[in-house]
């Protein structure tokens, strides 16, 4: 990122890969460098994509077989962890859907009020567009200017219609994409 932003090749950098919350960890590490190490400038940021870290999607990850045999949960995907936590603490599907709807509404209101405008730096990229009829993929120039993952038009009915992600593996699963 630093080199793409025009920083010299002598600029130090670190890659953080936690499969989940890597971006948050990068921001925390940058803040730590400023607060503790008196670094004058640090940049932290990132992207997380749960769909790219599922066991069948992860390429190049070496699993220590002895550790896996003794502690299989250390390779547990976060989506499985979420179902376990929801079950353990009695967080019903209904409460999850209610909270998700409230979160979507709050995010939409904050975006509309411009509360995130100073938090996100616009970034030019190429966006893949897939023709749903033909399957053809084309690329267009695109500038990401805001978090585009929230859905301002989310409804409770829509959330309730979502199937739990792990339902095929666990009939008690409740976590959805909502």
C-alpha positions as CSV (number, residue, x, y, z in Angstrom):
1,X,0.0,0.0,0.0
2,X,2.8,2.4,0.9
3,X,4.6,1.9,-2.4
4,X,1.4,2.3,-4.3
5,X,0.7,5.5,-2.5
6,X,4.0,6.9,-3.7
7,X,6.1,6.3,-0.5
8,X,9.8,5.5,-1.1
9,X,10.9,1.8,-1.2
10,X,12.7,2.5,2.1
11,X,9.3,2.9,3.9
12,X,8.8,0.1,6.3
13,X,5.6,-2.0,6.3
14,X,4.0,-4.9,7.9
15,X,1.3,-7.4,6.7
16,X,-1.1,-8.7,9.2
17,X,-3.2,-11.7,8.5
18,X,-5.6,-12.8,11.2
19,X,-8.3,-14.0,8.7
20,X,-10.7,-11.9,10.7
21,X,-10.2,-8.3,11.9
22,X,-6.9,-7.9,10.2
23,X,-7.7,-4.3,9.3
24,X,-8.7,-3.5,12.9
25,X,-5.4,-5.1,14.1
26,X,-3.5,-3.0,11.6
27,X,-5.1,0.2,13.0
28,X,-4.4,-0.8,16.6
29,X,-0.7,-1.6,15.7
30,X,-0.3,1.8,14.0
31,X,-1.8,3.5,17.1
32,X,0.5,1.5,19.3
33,X,3.5,2.7,17.3
34,X,2.5,6.3,17.7
35,X,1.7,6.1,21.4
36,X,4.4,3.8,22.7
37,X,7.2,4.1,20.2
38,X,6.8,7.8,19.4
39,X,6.6,7.1,15.7
40,X,5.6,10.5,14.1
41,X,3.4,9.0,11.4
42,X,1.8,5.5,11.0
43,X,-0.8,4.3,8.6
44,X,-3.1,1.4,9.4
45,X,-5.9,-0.1,7.3
46,X,-7.1,-3.2,5.6
47,X,-9.8,-5.3,4.3
48,X,-11.4,-8.5,5.5
49,X,-13.4,-10.9,3.4
50,X,-14.9,-13.9,5.2
51,X,-15.7,-15.6,1.9
52,X,-12.0,-15.8,1.1
53,X,-10.9,-17.5,4.3
54,X,-13.1,-20.5,4.4
55,X,-11.1,-23.8,4.7
56,X,-11.7,-24.8,1.0
57,X,-10.7,-21.3,-0.2
58,X,-7.5,-20.8,1.8
59,X,-4.5,-21.5,-0.4
60,X,-1.0,-21.9,1.0
61,X,-1.9,-22.1,4.7
62,X,0.2,-24.7,6.4
63,X,-1.7,-26.5,9.2
64,X,0.5,-28.1,11.8
65,X,-0.9,-31.6,12.0
66,X,0.2,-32.3,15.5
67,X,-1.3,-29.1,16.8
68,X,-4.5,-29.7,14.8
69,X,-4.9,-33.1,16.3
70,X,-4.5,-31.7,19.9
71,X,-6.2,-28.3,19.4
72,X,-8.5,-28.4,16.3
73,X,-10.4,-25.3,17.4
74,X,-7.4,-23.0,16.7
75,X,-8.2,-23.3,13.0
76,X,-11.9,-22.9,13.5
77,X,-13.5,-20.3,11.2
78,X,-15.0,-17.2,12.8
79,X,-18.4,-18.1,11.5
80,X,-18.4,-21.3,13.5
81,X,-17.1,-19.4,16.5
82,X,-20.0,-17.0,16.2
83,X,-22.6,-19.8,16.2
84,X,-20.9,-21.3,19.3
85,X,-21.0,-18.0,21.1
86,X,-24.6,-17.3,20.2
87,X,-25.6,-20.7,21.5
88,X,-23.5,-20.5,24.6
89,X,-24.9,-17.1,25.6
90,X,-28.5,-17.6,24.4
91,X,-28.4,-15.0,21.7
92,X,-31.5,-16.0,19.6
93,X,-31.8,-15.6,15.9
94,X,-34.6,-13.1,16.6
95,X,-32.2,-10.9,18.7
96,X,-29.5,-11.2,16.0
97,X,-31.9,-10.1,13.3
98,X,-33.2,-7.1,15.5
99,X,-29.6,-6.1,16.2
100,X,-28.6,-6.4,12.6
101,X,-31.5,-4.2,11.5
102,X,-30.6,-1.6,14.1
103,X,-26.9,-1.7,13.0
104,X,-27.9,-1.2,9.3
105,X,-30.1,1.7,10.2
106,X,-27.4,3.4,12.4
107,X,-24.8,2.9,9.7
108,X,-27.1,4.4,7.0
109,X,-27.9,7.4,9.2
110,X,-24.3,8.0,10.0
111,X,-23.3,7.8,6.3
112,X,-26.1,10.2,5.4
113,X,-25.0,12.6,8.0
114,X,-21.4,12.4,6.7
115,X,-20.0,11.1,10.0
116,X,-17.6,8.7,8.2
117,X,-16.4,11.1,5.5
118,X,-13.2,11.9,7.3
119,X,-12.5,8.2,8.2
120,X,-12.3,6.8,4.6
121,X,-9.8,7.8,2.0
122,X,-11.0,7.5,-1.5
123,X,-9.2,4.8,-3.4
124,X,-9.1,4.2,-7.2
125,X,-9.4,0.6,-8.2
126,X,-10.7,-1.7,-10.9
127,X,-14.1,-3.2,-10.3
128,X,-15.1,-6.5,-11.8
129,X,-18.6,-6.6,-13.4
130,X,-20.1,-10.0,-14.1
131,X,-22.8,-10.4,-16.7
132,X,-25.3,-12.7,-14.9
133,X,-26.6,-14.1,-18.2
134,X,-23.4,-14.8,-20.0
135,X,-20.9,-15.1,-17.1
136,X,-18.6,-12.7,-18.9
137,X,-16.5,-10.5,-16.6
138,X,-15.3,-7.0,-17.5
139,X,-13.3,-4.4,-15.5
140,X,-14.1,-0.7,-15.1
141,X,-12.3,2.1,-13.3
142,X,-14.0,2.7,-9.9
143,X,-13.3,4.9,-6.9
144,X,-14.3,3.6,-3.5
145,X,-15.4,6.5,-1.5
146,X,-17.4,4.9,1.3
147,X,-18.1,1.6,3.0
148,X,-20.5,0.0,0.5
149,X,-21.2,-3.1,2.6
150,X,-24.2,-1.8,4.5
151,X,-27.6,-1.9,3.0
152,X,-29.8,1.1,3.9
153,X,-32.9,-0.7,2.6
154,X,-32.6,-3.7,4.9
155,X,-35.9,-4.9,6.4
156,X,-36.6,-7.3,9.3
157,X,-38.5,-9.5,6.9
158,X,-35.5,-9.6,4.6
159,X,-33.2,-10.5,7.5
160,X,-35.6,-13.2,8.7
161,X,-35.6,-14.8,5.3
162,X,-31.9,-15.4,5.3
163,X,-30.7,-19.0,5.8
164,X,-28.0,-19.5,8.5
165,X,-24.7,-19.9,6.8
166,X,-23.7,-23.2,8.5
167,X,-27.2,-24.8,8.5
168,X,-26.0,-27.7,6.3
169,X,-23.3,-28.5,8.9
170,X,-25.2,-27.6,12.1
171,X,-29.0,-27.7,12.4
172,X,-28.7,-25.4,15.4
173,X,-26.8,-22.7,13.5
174,X,-28.3,-19.2,13.6
175,X,-25.7,-16.8,12.1
176,X,-26.7,-15.4,8.7
177,X,-25.1,-12.9,6.3
178,X,-27.4,-10.3,7.8
